[in-house]
């Protein structure tokens, strides 16, 4: 998975055991993809990781693991948290990560930008 992300221009980090190290890495590198394998995580770690996913302003999080654990994670209002179940499709992962970093522009955003440009605000 990391090789596929690297081939498509994304840096990734695999979460192993330190939430603090993961937070520091995400804060330093805006375009990093954090891969979180929930199989070996303790419930307390999952709670901290869930808070990190909600509070982080940058980065993208890929959650791997049991369906019950992944579905229990908090759901942020953006596409920065991607839940993946087996089997893993590398191209689908790249699509999700691309959408995370480059969300498609909505019709409302385009209208707002057009209006601001018409009014000379940009």
C-alpha positions as a printed Julia matrix, in Angstrom:
122×3 Matrix{Float64}:
   0.0    0.0    0.0
   2.8    2.42   0.86
   4.47   1.66  -2.49
   1.27   2.46  -4.4
   0.9    5.74  -2.52
   4.55   6.63  -3.16
   4.16   5.89  -6.89
   1.27   8.35  -6.96
   3.2   11.1   -5.19
   1.98  10.68  -1.59
   4.15  10.26   1.49
   2.84   7.83   4.08
   3.61   6.81   7.61
   2.57   3.55   9.24
   1.33   4.03  12.8
   3.08   1.59  15.09
   2.91   2.61  18.71
   3.4    6.32  19.4
   0.45   8.65  18.9
   2.71  11.61  19.78
   5.15  10.73  16.97
   2.25  10.36  14.55
   0.82  13.76  15.56
   4.25  15.42  15.21
   4.77  13.92  11.75
   1.35  15.06  10.55
   1.93  18.56  11.93
   5.27  18.81  10.08
   4.12  17.36   6.75
   0.78  18.57   5.45
   0.49  15.97   2.7
   1.28  12.85   4.69
  -1.03   9.83   4.72
  -1.2    8.13   8.13
  -1.92   4.41   7.82
  -3.47   3.09  11.03
  -3.78  -0.66  11.42
  -6.3   -1.15  14.22
  -5.69  -4.9   14.63
  -3.07  -4.5   17.38
  -4.36  -1.27  18.92
  -5.68  -1.14  22.46
  -9.07   0.52  23.16
  -7.38   3.51  24.85
  -5.09   3.97  21.83
  -8.07   3.84  19.48
  -9.77   6.6   21.47
  -6.67   8.81  21.26
  -6.29   8.07  17.54
  -9.95   8.97  17.0
  -9.4   12.31  18.72
  -6.3   12.9   16.59
  -8.25  12.23  13.38
 -10.92  14.73  14.43
  -8.57  17.45  15.66
  -5.93  17.31  12.91
  -6.23  20.11  10.38
  -4.0   18.43   7.84
  -3.05  14.99   6.7
  -5.19  12.07   5.69
  -5.89   8.93   7.72
  -6.36   5.4    6.36
  -7.97   3.05   8.85
  -7.42  -0.67   8.4
  -8.82  -3.44  10.52
 -11.94  -5.13  11.77
 -15.2   -3.66  10.57
 -16.57  -3.22  14.1
 -13.51  -1.22  15.18
 -13.39   0.93  12.05
 -17.11   1.75  12.21
 -16.74   2.86  15.84
 -14.24   5.59  14.89
 -15.59   9.13  14.97
 -16.76  10.53  11.66
 -15.22  13.89  10.78
 -17.05  16.28   8.5
 -14.39  15.92   5.8
 -12.93  13.16   3.67
  -9.68  13.03   5.63
 -10.61   9.77   7.4
 -10.84   6.79   5.05
 -12.13   3.47   6.35
 -10.88   0.38   4.51
 -11.92  -3.22   4.86
 -10.49  -6.32   3.21
  -9.84  -6.88   0.38
  -7.76  -3.77  -0.26
  -7.86  -2.28  -3.75
  -4.74  -0.13  -4.3
  -6.3    2.08  -6.99
  -9.38   2.71  -4.84
  -7.06   3.76  -2.01
  -5.32   6.25  -4.33
  -8.71   7.64  -5.4
  -9.74   8.17  -1.77
  -6.41   9.79  -0.85
  -6.57  12.09  -3.88
 -10.09  13.15  -2.87
  -8.8   13.75   0.65
  -6.12  16.2   -0.48
  -7.92  17.61  -3.53
 -11.67  17.58  -2.86
 -13.83  18.27  -5.89
 -15.16  21.81  -5.99
 -18.89  21.98  -5.27
 -21.34  24.07  -7.24
 -21.85  26.33  -4.19
 -18.11  27.04  -3.96
 -17.96  27.92  -7.66
 -20.93  30.27  -7.33
 -19.37  31.93  -4.3
 -16.06  32.41  -6.11
 -17.82  33.8   -9.19
 -19.75  36.26  -7.04
 -16.61  37.38  -5.17
 -14.81  37.87  -8.47
 -17.76  39.84  -9.92
 -17.81  42.09  -6.83
 -14.05  42.57  -7.05
 -13.35  40.92  -3.69
 -10.63  38.66  -5.12
